[in-house]
Amino acid sequence: MGIEPINIDENFVRKYYPSRKKDSHKGENGRVLVIGGNWIYHGAPYIASLAALICGVDLVYIAVPKPISNAIRSMNPNLIVIPLPDYKFTTGSAERLIKIMPEVDALLIGNGMGKGIISGLKEFLTETSVKKIVLDADALLPEAVNVLSGSGKDFILTPHEGEFRRISDHVLSDKNFDEKVKVVMNFAKEKRATVLLKGSIDIITDSKELYLNSTGNAGMTVGGTGDALAGLVTGLFSKGIKAVEASAIGAYINGSAGDLALKEKGLHFTATDLINYYPQIMKKFDRLV
C-alpha cells in the first residue's frame, strides 16, 4: 500500500483530540452549519446537527426547507434554524442561503436532501466562502466532488461503498482489502480530498496519511448513524484539527458509542441513542489549556 496504515485507538485520539482554552469565548470552539432535508426527510439533518452540538461546538446552525423548519425548531431549542424556500434544495435555496450565510468554521451538506439537487448544490459550493466542507449522503455526487476538487477548499467525503461507487465509478473488492485501500487512496489523491469510507473497517485517508478504524458493530446499520458520524466529523473539523484527523477521531468515537449502545441495549438502539453515548467516550479526552 506504500503508506503504513495506523489503527486508531485511544492513544491516537488522545494525541490529536482538540483542546479547549480555559478563557475561551462563545464561537471559539467551533461554529457549524448543516444544510439538508426535504419535505419528507427532517430526521437526517437534525441527527447530524445534534451530533455536532453534543461533540462540543459552540454554535450549530441548520438550514432546511421551510416546510420542516418549525418541526426541527420544536425538537431542540439549542439549534439555530434557517428556513429555506422550496421543498428541497434548489437554486433558489442556494441563492437565499448565500445571501444570509452565518459566519461558520465548517459546514456539512447532503443529509436527507434527496435527489434532484445538483444545480443548487453546485451553485452553493461554488459561491460559498466557507473553507472547510463535509459532503455526505445525497451531496455525494461526482459533480459536487469535482467542484470542490478544483476550489482549493479543505473537504471531507464520508461515503459508504455504494456512495463511493457513485462518485468514483469504482466497485470496491470485498475479497482484497489492500486493493480497496489502494483505490480509496488514489481517489483521495486525484480529488485532493479526505475520504472516510464507512464499513466494517473504516478507511480514512487524504492520500498522505492512512488510518483504519474497527470500532462499531452490526447494530449501526440502523438509519441515521451515518448522519451522526458526519455531524460529529464536521464538529471536530470546525475546531481546527486537520481533516484526516477529524475524520479518524470521529469514526473512532462514533463506533465506540455504538459499542456502548450495543452493550447496554443489544441490537435495539437508534441513532439518537448512539449520540447520547458520545459524552461517555469524549469526556475521557477533554482537556483545558
Residue pairs with C-beta under 8 A, 6 or more apart in sequence:
1 178
1 181
1 182
1 185
1 210
2 185
3 185
3 208
3 209
3 210
4 210
5 181
5 210
5 211
5 212
6 12
6 209
6 210
6 211
6 212
7 211
7 212
7 213
7 214
8 204
8 211
8 212
8 213
8 215
8 248
8 249
8 251
8 252
9 252
10 284
12 211
12 248
12 249
12 252
13 249
13 252
13 253
13 285
14 285
16 241
16 242
16 245
16 248
16 249
17 241
17 249
17 285
17 286
17 287
18 236
18 239
18 240
18 241
19 287
19 288
19 289
20 29
20 56
20 286
20 287
20 288
20 289
21 28
21 288
21 289
22 288
22 289
26 58
26 59
27 58
27 59
28 58
29 56
29 57
29 58
29 239
30 56
30 57
30 58
30 59
30 105
30 106
30 235
30 238
30 239
31 57
31 58
31 59
31 60
31 61
31 102
31 103
31 104
31 105
31 106
31 238
32 49
32 52
32 57
32 59
32 60
32 61
32 104
32 105
32 106
32 107
32 108
32 231
32 234
32 235
32 238
33 60
33 61
33 62
33 63
33 101
33 102
33 104
33 106
33 107
33 108
33 130
34 45
34 48
34 49
34 52
34 60
34 61
34 62
34 63
34 107
34 108
34 109
34 111
34 231
34 234
35 45
35 62
35 63
35 64
35 89
35 97
35 107
35 108
35 109
35 110
35 113
35 124
36 44
36 45
36 48
36 62
36 63
36 64
36 89
36 108
36 109
36 110
36 111
36 112
36 113
36 137
36 138
37 44
37 45
37 46
37 64
37 65
37 68
37 72
37 111
37 112
37 113
38 65
38 68
38 87
38 88
38 89
38 112
38 113
38 114
39 65
39 67
39 68
39 87
39 88
40 112
40 114
41 112
41 113
41 114
42 64
42 68
42 71
42 72
42 112
43 112
43 223
43 224
43 227
44 111
44 112
44 137
44 224
44 227
45 62
45 64
45 72
45 111
45 112
45 227
46 62
46 72
46 75
46 76
46 79
47 111
47 224
47 227
47 228
47 231
47 271
47 272
47 275
48 108
48 111
48 136
48 227
48 228
48 230
48 231
48 234
49 60
49 62
49 76
49 79
49 231
50 76
50 79
50 228
50 231
50 272
50 275
51 227
51 228
51 229
51 230
51 231
51 232
51 235
51 275
51 278
52 60
52 108
52 231
52 232
52 234
52 235
52 238
53 60
53 76
53 78
53 79
53 235
54 275
54 276
54 278
54 279
55 231
55 232
55 235
55 236
55 253
55 278
55 282
56 235
56 239
56 282
56 286
57 235
57 238
57 239
59 80
59 102
59 104
60 78
60 79
60 80
60 235
61 79
61 80
61 81
61 82
61 102
61 104
62 72
62 79
62 80
62 81
62 82
63 81
63 82
63 84
63 97
64 72
64 81
64 82
64 83
64 84
65 83
65 84
65 85
65 86
65 87
65 88
65 89
65 93
66 83
66 84
66 85
66 86
67 87
69 81
69 82
69 83
69 84
72 79
72 81
73 79
73 81
80 102
82 97
82 100
82 102
84 93
84 96
84 97
85 92
85 93
85 96
86 92
86 93
88 113
88 114
88 116
88 117
89 113
89 117
89 120
89 121
89 124
90 117
90 119
90 120
91 119
91 120
91 123
92 120
93 120
93 124
94 120
94 121
94 123
94 124
94 127
95 123
97 124
98 123
98 124
98 127
98 128
101 128
101 129
101 130
104 130
104 238
105 130
105 132
105 237
105 238
105 239
105 240
106 130
106 132
106 133
106 134
106 234
106 235
106 237
106 238
107 128
107 130
107 132
107 133
107 134
107 234
108 133
108 134
108 136
108 230
108 231
108 234
109 121
109 124
109 125
109 133
109 134
109 135
109 136
109 139
110 135
110 136
110 137
110 138
110 139
110 140
110 230
111 136
111 137
111 138
111 227
111 230
111 231
112 137
112 138
112 227
113 121
113 137
113 138
113 139
114 138
115 138
117 138
117 139
118 141
118 143
118 144
121 139
121 141
121 143
121 144
122 143
122 144
122 147
125 133
125 144
125 147
125 148
125 151
126 147
126 151
130 153
131 153
131 154
132 153
132 154
132 155
132 237
132 238
132 243
133 148
133 153
133 154
133 155
133 156
134 155
134 156
134 157
134 158
134 230
134 233
134 234
134 237
135 144
135 145
135 148
135 155
135 156
135 157
135 158
136 157
136 158
136 226
136 227
136 230
137 163
137 226
137 227
137 230
140 157
140 158
140 159
140 163
140 166
140 167
141 166
141 167
142 166
142 167
142 168
145 157
145 167
145 191
145 193
146 191
148 155
148 191
148 193
149 190
149 191
149 192
149 193
154 194
154 243
155 193
155 194
155 243
156 193
156 194
156 195
156 196
156 233
156 234
156 237
156 243
156 246
156 247
157 167
157 191
157 193
157 194
157 195
157 196
158 196
158 198
158 226
158 229
158 230
158 233
158 247
159 166
159 167
159 195
159 196
159 197
159 198
160 197
160 198
160 199
160 226
161 172
161 197
161 198
161 199
164 170
164 172
164 184
164 187
164 195
164 197
165 171
165 172
168 183
168 187
170 183
170 187
172 180
172 183
172 184
172 197
173 179
173 180
174 180
177 201
180 197
180 203
181 203
181 205
181 210
184 195
184 197
184 203
184 205
185 205
185 207
185 210
186 207
187 193
187 195
188 194
188 195
188 205
188 206
188 207
189 207
193 206
194 204
194 205
194 206
194 243
194 244
194 247
195 203
195 204
195 205
195 206
196 202
196 203
196 204
196 229
196 233
196 247
196 248
196 250
196 251
197 203
197 204
198 226
198 229
198 251
200 214
200 216
201 212
201 213
201 214
202 212
202 213
202 214
202 216
202 251
202 255
203 210
203 211
203 212
204 210
204 211
204 212
204 213
204 244
204 247
204 248
204 251
205 211
205 244
206 242
206 243
206 244
208 244
209 244
211 244
211 247
211 248
211 251
213 248
213 251
213 252
213 255
214 255
215 251
215 252
215 254
215 255
215 256
215 258
215 259
216 254
216 255
216 258
216 259
217 255
217 258
217 259
217 262
218 267
219 258
219 261
219 262
219 266
219 267
219 268
219 269
220 255
220 258
220 274
222 269
222 270
222 271
223 271
224 270
224 271
224 272
224 274
225 254
225 258
225 271
225 274
227 271
228 254
228 271
228 274
228 275
229 250
229 251
229 254
232 250
232 253
232 254
232 278
233 246
233 247
233 250
233 251
236 245
236 246
236 249
236 250
237 243
237 246
237 247
239 246
241 249
253 278
253 281
253 282
254 274
256 281
257 274
257 275
257 277
257 278
257 280
257 281
258 269
258 274
258 277
260 277
260 280
260 281
261 269
261 273
261 274
261 277
262 269
265 273
